[in-house]
Amino acid sequence: MGAISVDYDVIVVGAGVAGSEAALEASKAGSKVLILEEHQQVGVPSHCSGVVSLSGMKLIGLEPNQSFSQKLIIGARFHPPKGEPIEIRKPDPVALILNRMRLDQFLAKRAVSQGVELRTSTRASKFVRHENGSAGVVTQDGGKVTAKVIVDASGAGSRLPGQAGLDTPDWSELLPGLQYELVETPSQDDFVDLFFGSKRAPGFFAWSIPTGDHSSRVGLASGKGNVKKLLDNLVAENWPKAVVEATKSGSVLVSGPIGKCWSHNFLVTGDAAGHVKQTTGGGIIIGGYCGQLAGKAASQFSTAPETGVKFLREYEMKWRETFSSDLRRMGLARKLFSGLSDETLNRLFDVLRDHVGDIQDMGDIDFQGKIISRMLRERRLVKLLPRVAADHLKAVFA
Ligand SMILES: Cc1cc2nc3c(=O)[nH]c(=O)nc-3n(C[C@H](O)[C@H](O)[C@H](O)COP(=O)(O)OP(=O)(O)OC[C@H]3O[C@@H](n4cnc5c(N)ncnc54)[C@H](O)[C@@H]3O)c2cc1C
C-alpha cells in the first residue's frame, strides 16, 4: 500500500473530556488532529453534576484550576429510605465539585493551544472506511473529512461504533436524569448528600452537591419514575425555601463497557464505549484517562496504518488493565442494588452503618471494586442475599 492521502492523521469526534484529552495526546505525539464538535460552543449544554475525586484528577494529570473548580468535598452522607444518614468523612478533601462546562472549555482550549484544530457546529453522522486504507467521517451537512484513524468520543448514544463493526453500550441502560441548580439553600458544609429509596429515585439515587455556601446542584436519575415529579418532591421535602435557578436534563449511563473498543482505523472511548462507573454513572475520570490512551494509540497507529493494529490492541489492553476488574465488580453491585425494595435497602444500610470505618479506609470514589468485594464477604450482607433475590424476582414480575 502506498502513502495514504488524508486531510488529518487523527479525527476525534466530540469535544467532551474524553475527546479533548484524546486530541491533546495525539497532537503532543506529533499528529495532525481535528476535533469535530456538534454544538456551537464546547461544554454547552452541560448535563453533568461535576463530582470528581482528587485522586482521579491526579490520575489524569489535572490540577484543580480556578477556571473550573467550585468546591472541595471531605465526605458524603448516605440517606437510606428510612432513618438517620450514614456519614463517611475523610480528614482531608477527597473530591472536587467542578463546573463541567468550564472544564470542557478548559480542556478543549488546552488541546487547541497544542495545535489541535477544533471545528464546532459540525456533527459527524457517519464513519466510513476507504479502499486506500484511510477512514473518514461524513458530516451532517454532507461534508467529508478523511484521516488515518477516527477516535469516537461522542458520548452516550453514539452510533459510530456500530458503523465501525463494534457493539454499542446497552443504550436501554441510560437512565433519565434531571438536575436543578438551587440557590438560597442552607449550608451543606463540605459534604455531598446521596438519597436512596423508591420515593426518591427508584432503582438509582438522588444527590445534592454543594456548589457554594448557599447553593446546591440537586438531581436524580431513575429508569422507573417520573424524574421531574420525583425531583420536585425531593426539593419540596428538603429545601422548601430554595429557588431553582437553572434546570438541566441528561441521561446517566450505567451499562458498563463494550466488549471491544477498537476496529481497523477506529477507536471508541468515554461514554461512547461505556467507560463509566455502573454504580454512579460517573465517567469524567475514566473517560479522561481512556481518552488519553486512545489519543496516544491513534497517533501511533497513524504513523504506520499498515502495521499499526498492535497499537489499537494495546489501547484495549491498557484501559482494561487499569479499570476492568473494578468495573466488573461495580457492574455486579449495580445489578444487586438496582432492584431492591426499601425494606432491603434499609437492612443493607444497617450493615453498612457498622462498617463506616472500613468504608472510610478502603473506599475509593473511582476504584470501588475493593470495598465492594470486602462488603460482599460480610456475613450479615450474605444473609441478605435471599431477600435481594426475592426483590429482583418481584421487580421482574411487577
Ligand atoms: C445528570 C448527570 C450527572 C453526571 N454527574 C457526573 C459526576 O458527577 N461525575 C462524573 O464523573 N460523571 C458524571 N456524569 C457522567 C459524565 O457526564 C460522563 O461520563 C462524561 O461526560 C463522559 O464524557 P465523554 O467525553 O465521553 O462524553 P460527553 O461529555 O458526552 O462529550 C461528548 C461530546 O461529543 C459531542 N457530540 C456528540 N455527538 C456528536 C457527533 N455526532 N458529532 C460531533 N460531536 C458530537 C457532544 O456535543 C459532546 O460535546 C453525569 C452524567 C449525567 C447525565
The ligand as a MOL file (V3000), in Angstrom:
LIG
                    3D

  0  0  0     0  0            999 V3000
M  V30 BEGIN CTAB
M  V30 COUNTS 53 58 0 0 0
M  V30 BEGIN ATOM
M  V30 1 C -27.0890 14.0860 35.1790 0
M  V30 2 C -25.6790 13.5960 35.0520 0
M  V30 3 C -24.7910 13.7750 36.0990 0
M  V30 4 C -23.4800 13.3160 35.9950 0
M  V30 5 N -22.6120 13.5320 37.0200 0
M  V30 6 C -21.3390 13.0920 36.9490 0
M  V30 7 C -20.4220 13.3570 38.0010 0
M  V30 8 O -20.7450 13.9990 38.9830 0
M  V30 9 N -19.1490 12.8870 37.8750 0
M  V30 10 C -18.7450 12.1590 36.7910 0
M  V30 11 O -17.5910 11.7270 36.7390 0
M  V30 12 N -19.6030 11.9170 35.7690 0
M  V30 13 C -20.8660 12.3630 35.8180 0
M  V30 14 N -21.7360 12.1490 34.7830 0
M  V30 15 C -21.2660 11.3870 33.6340 0
M  V30 16 C -20.3750 12.2420 32.7580 0
M  V30 17 O -21.0600 13.4250 32.4150 0
M  V30 18 C -19.9660 11.4680 31.5110 0
M  V30 19 O -19.4750 10.2070 31.8850 0
M  V30 20 C -18.9030 12.2280 30.7270 0
M  V30 21 O -19.4280 13.4370 30.2720 0
M  V30 22 C -18.4000 11.4150 29.5380 0
M  V30 23 O -17.5050 12.2050 28.8110 0
M  V30 24 P -17.3590 11.9900 27.2380 0
M  V30 25 O -16.2790 12.9200 26.8200 0
M  V30 26 O -17.2100 10.5410 26.9580 0
M  V30 27 O -18.7500 12.3970 26.6180 0
M  V30 28 P -19.5140 13.7950 26.6380 0
M  V30 29 O -19.1250 14.5950 27.8020 0
M  V30 30 O -20.9450 13.4540 26.4510 0
M  V30 31 O -18.9650 14.5290 25.3430 0
M  V30 32 C -19.3430 14.1380 24.0540 0
M  V30 33 C -19.2020 15.3430 23.1470 0
M  V30 34 O -19.4330 14.9260 21.8220 0
M  V30 35 C -20.3290 15.8210 21.1710 0
M  V30 36 N -21.0220 15.0290 20.1430 0
M  V30 37 C -21.9610 14.0790 20.3340 0
M  V30 38 N -22.2920 13.5130 19.1680 0
M  V30 39 C -21.5360 14.1110 18.2240 0
M  V30 40 C -21.4150 13.9540 16.8150 0
M  V30 41 N -22.1200 13.0070 16.1560 0
M  V30 42 N -20.5580 14.7470 16.1390 0
M  V30 43 C -19.8260 15.7040 16.8000 0
M  V30 44 N -19.8960 15.8860 18.1300 0
M  V30 45 C -20.7340 15.0940 18.8300 0
M  V30 46 C -21.2150 16.3300 22.2930 0
M  V30 47 O -21.7810 17.5780 21.9560 0
M  V30 48 C -20.2200 16.4370 23.4430 0
M  V30 49 O -19.5760 17.6770 23.4490 0
M  V30 50 C -23.0450 12.6200 34.8400 0
M  V30 51 C -23.9400 12.4450 33.7730 0
M  V30 52 C -25.2360 12.9420 33.8780 0
M  V30 53 C -26.1640 12.7640 32.7210 0
M  V30 END ATOM
M  V30 BEGIN BOND
M  V30 1 1 1 2
M  V30 2 1 2 3
M  V30 3 2 2 52
M  V30 4 2 3 4
M  V30 5 1 4 5
M  V30 6 1 4 50
M  V30 7 2 5 6
M  V30 8 1 6 7
M  V30 9 1 6 13
M  V30 10 2 7 8
M  V30 11 1 7 9
M  V30 12 1 9 10
M  V30 13 2 10 11
M  V30 14 1 10 12
M  V30 15 2 12 13
M  V30 16 1 13 14
M  V30 17 1 14 15
M  V30 18 1 14 50
M  V30 19 1 15 16
M  V30 20 1 16 17
M  V30 21 1 16 18
M  V30 22 1 18 19
M  V30 23 1 18 20
M  V30 24 1 20 21
M  V30 25 1 20 22
M  V30 26 1 22 23
M  V30 27 1 23 24
M  V30 28 2 24 25
M  V30 29 1 24 26
M  V30 30 1 24 27
M  V30 31 1 27 28
M  V30 32 2 28 29
M  V30 33 1 28 30
M  V30 34 1 28 31
M  V30 35 1 31 32
M  V30 36 1 32 33
M  V30 37 1 33 34
M  V30 38 1 33 48
M  V30 39 1 34 35
M  V30 40 1 35 36
M  V30 41 1 35 46
M  V30 42 1 36 37
M  V30 43 1 36 45
M  V30 44 2 37 38
M  V30 45 1 38 39
M  V30 46 1 39 40
M  V30 47 2 39 45
M  V30 48 1 40 41
M  V30 49 2 40 42
M  V30 50 1 42 43
M  V30 51 2 43 44
M  V30 52 1 44 45
M  V30 53 1 46 47
M  V30 54 1 46 48
M  V30 55 1 48 49
M  V30 56 2 50 51
M  V30 57 1 51 52
M  V30 58 1 52 53
M  V30 END BOND
M  V30 END CTAB
M  END
